[in-house]
Amino acid sequence: MHSIGEMGRDSGLGVSALRFYDRAGVLVPARVDPVTGYRWYAPEQLDEARLLARLRQAGMPLADVRLVLAGWAGADSGDTGLVPRLLDGHLRRLERELADARGALSTVRALLEHKESSMTTTTTPTRTARLTVPATEFAAALDAVRFAVGNDPELPVLGGILFDVEGADLHLVATDRYRMAVACAPTEGHAGERVRTTVPTPLADAMRALLADGCEAVLTVDGDAVELETQGRRVAGQGLGEEFPDYRRLTRLPEGRRITLDVPALRRALAGQEGERCALVLTDTVTVAAADDSDGIGAAEGVGAAGDRVGVNPAFLLDALAAGEEMQLEYVGPRAPLVLLRPGTEDAFSLLMPCTLDA
């Protein structure tokens, strides 16, 4: 017999998914311990679980998955026609959806091209700035956003950190589409227009390595060229040269309900979660529950809690909680990004996209 942990590891479904499929009657364990409720699976169920994982990966609806598994289990009796028909039908549905998506994206591209061609500018805005930044604040800002840098080769512009200079502030921004981090450092010496450039991650990391507490650093942006000089040492390179998303628009959220977090206790609770999703239970405090568990597990005391439930990636939330020991969570709604910030600091925060709590 396979334990639920072994089954999750060997099938690729994960423990939370196996619990969900048990409750849904799709993949019921061969035995459930009457005392502990622990699930055990027969060896022959492993192939069925692997098939289930592939079907869900292909996006097949759960109702069709049930029929495929039933037909697959009945193949020995000669009933072999159902499964191919279901697979062919799902493939045709995916092809139609892909064709519709291609048409919609082609329309969007045409609209964007028309907008770009209709926009004319008589002057080229300046992209030059030379400013002094306290090394301690600059290092803290880099540390606060570094975790959110993307690594998708299809979106190279997200593989860097936006340096946005406006007035006396240097805003640093990073996002991988699922989370976004924004931080700010004070500057001196720049009185010109707003200057933006996206600094590739290796160059940003090299800058961070030069910054020492109590020193000042001189940052120079000249077009796509970026240079940092401090204590007689210098690092320079080229920006990514692509337009970073308008983070100000992305962070324009309605005001939500703020909850003070017990950060050490929340970290401990999140560290014990398996898989890529768990539930936050929001009342006057924030507690953690398994994604498929209706009762919250208290982050501090292990007690149940009832309240709004929102799904998160526990590893992503742990990254965001590294920003400090005193933090607040701002909750707008179950489908809106969660905002994590330090009390009294409005210009440094991170956003975390919620995820679904089903399998």
Residue pairs with C-beta under 8 A, 6 or more apart in sequence:
1 30
1 31
1 40
1 41
1 42
1 43
2 10
2 40
2 41
2 42
2 43
2 45
2 46
3 38
3 39
3 40
3 41
4 15
4 18
4 19
4 29
4 38
4 39
4 40
4 41
5 15
7 13
7 18
7 39
7 41
7 45
7 46
7 49
8 14
8 15
8 17
8 18
10 46
10 49
10 50
11 18
11 46
11 49
11 50
11 52
11 53
12 50
12 53
13 21
13 49
13 52
13 53
13 359
14 274
14 275
14 276
15 274
15 275
16 274
16 275
16 277
16 290
16 291
16 292
16 359
17 53
17 275
17 359
18 27
18 39
18 49
19 39
19 290
19 292
20 292
20 358
20 359
21 27
21 52
21 359
22 28
22 29
22 39
23 292
24 62
25 66
26 52
26 62
26 65
26 66
26 69
27 45
27 48
27 49
27 52
27 69
29 39
29 40
29 41
29 45
30 40
30 41
30 42
30 45
31 39
31 40
32 38
32 39
32 40
33 39
33 40
41 49
48 69
48 72
48 73
51 68
51 69
51 72
52 65
52 69
55 64
55 65
55 68
56 65
56 359
58 90
58 94
59 90
59 94
60 68
60 86
60 90
64 86
64 89
64 90
67 82
67 86
68 82
68 83
68 86
68 87
70 82
71 79
71 80
71 82
71 83
71 86
72 83
75 83
125 193
126 192
126 193
126 195
127 195
127 196
127 197
127 221
127 222
127 223
128 192
128 195
128 221
128 222
128 223
129 165
129 190
129 192
129 195
129 219
129 220
129 221
130 189
130 190
130 218
130 219
130 220
130 221
131 165
131 170
131 187
131 188
131 189
131 190
131 218
131 219
132 187
132 188
132 189
132 216
132 217
132 218
132 219
133 170
133 185
133 186
133 187
133 216
133 217
133 218
133 219
134 185
134 186
134 215
134 216
134 217
135 211
135 212
135 213
135 214
135 215
135 216
135 217
135 230
136 211
136 213
136 214
137 185
137 186
138 170
138 185
138 207
138 211
138 217
138 219
139 208
139 211
139 213
140 183
140 185
141 170
141 172
141 183
141 184
141 185
141 348
142 161
142 172
142 183
142 204
142 207
142 208
142 211
143 208
144 172
144 181
144 183
144 323
144 348
144 350
145 161
145 172
145 173
145 174
145 181
145 182
145 183
145 350
146 161
146 174
146 181
146 204
146 205
146 208
147 174
147 179
147 181
147 319
147 320
147 322
148 174
148 175
148 176
148 179
148 180
148 181
148 319
148 350
149 158
149 159
149 160
149 161
149 174
149 176
149 201
150 158
150 159
150 174
150 175
150 176
150 177
151 159
151 176
152 158
152 159
152 176
152 177
155 177
156 240
156 242
157 198
157 240
157 242
157 243
157 244
157 245
158 174
158 175
158 176
158 177
159 200
159 201
159 240
160 174
160 198
160 199
160 200
160 201
160 203
160 204
160 239
160 240
160 244
161 172
161 173
161 174
161 198
161 199
161 201
161 204
162 171
162 172
162 173
162 174
162 196
162 197
162 198
162 199
162 244
162 247
163 170
163 171
163 172
163 196
163 197
163 198
163 199
163 219
163 221
163 226
164 170
164 171
164 172
164 173
164 194
164 195
164 196
164 247
165 171
165 187
165 190
165 194
165 195
165 196
165 221
166 194
166 195
167 190
168 186
168 187
168 188
168 190
169 184
169 185
169 186
169 187
169 347
170 184
170 185
170 186
170 187
170 219
171 182
171 183
171 184
171 347
172 182
172 183
172 184
172 185
173 180
173 181
173 182
173 244
173 247
174 180
174 181
175 181
175 245
175 247
175 250
177 353
178 313
178 316
178 352
178 353
179 316
179 319
179 320
179 350
179 351
179 352
179 353
180 247
180 250
180 251
180 337
180 350
180 351
181 320
181 349
181 350
181 351
182 247
182 251
182 347
182 348
182 349
182 350
183 347
183 348
184 347
184 348
187 219
195 221
196 244
197 221
197 224
197 226
197 239
197 240
198 239
198 240
198 241
198 242
198 244
199 207
199 226
199 237
199 239
199 240
200 237
200 238
200 239
200 240
202 237
203 226
203 235
203 237
203 238
206 235
206 237
207 228
207 235
210 217
210 228
210 230
210 231
210 233
210 235
211 217
211 230
212 230
212 231
215 230
215 231
216 230
217 228
217 229
217 230
218 228
218 229
218 230
219 226
219 227
219 228
220 226
220 227
220 228
220 229
221 239
224 238
224 239
224 240
224 241
225 236
225 237
225 238
225 239
226 236
226 237
226 238
226 239
227 234
227 235
227 236
228 234
228 235
228 236
250 351
251 349
251 351
253 332
253 336
253 337
253 339
254 332
254 336
255 330
255 332
256 330
256 331
256 332
256 333
256 336
256 339
257 282
257 330
257 331
257 332
258 328
258 329
258 330
258 331
259 282
259 284
259 285
259 286
259 328
259 329
259 330
259 331
260 285
260 328
260 343
261 285
261 286
261 321
261 327
261 328
261 329
262 285
262 286
262 299
262 300
263 321
263 324
263 325
263 326
263 327
264 325
265 299
265 300
266 286
266 288
266 299
266 321
267 318
267 321
268 299
269 287
269 288
269 297
269 298
269 299
270 278
270 288
270 314
270 317
270 318
270 321
271 314
271 318
273 288
273 290
273 314
275 291
276 313
276 314
276 315
276 355
277 291
277 311
277 312
277 313
277 314
277 355
277 356
277 357
278 288
278 289
278 290
278 291
278 311
278 312
278 314
279 288
279 289
279 290
279 291
279 293
279 296
279 309
279 310
279 311
279 312
279 357
280 286
280 287
280 288
280 289
280 309
280 310
280 311
280 312
280 317
280 338
281 287
281 288
281 289
281 296
281 305
281 306
281 307
281 308
281 309
282 307
282 308
282 309
282 310
282 329
282 331
283 305
283 306
283 307
283 308
285 299
285 300
285 305
286 299
286 329
287 296
287 297
287 298
287 299
287 305
288 296
288 297
288 299
288 314
289 295
289 296
289 297
289 309
290 297
291 311
291 357
291 358
292 357
292 359
295 304
295 305
296 304
296 305
296 306
296 307
297 304
298 304
298 305
308 331
308 334
309 334
309 357
310 331
310 334
310 338
310 354
311 354
311 355
311 356
311 357
312 338
312 352
312 354
312 355
313 352
313 355
316 352
317 340
317 352
320 340
320 350
320 352
321 327
321 340
323 340
323 342
323 348
323 350
324 342
326 342
326 343
327 340
327 341
327 342
327 343
328 340
328 341
328 342
328 343
329 338
329 339
329 340
330 338
330 339
330 340
330 341
331 338
332 339
334 354
335 354
336 354
337 351
337 352
337 353
337 354
338 351
338 352
338 354
339 349
339 350
339 351
340 349
340 350
340 351
340 352
341 348
341 349
341 350
342 348
342 349
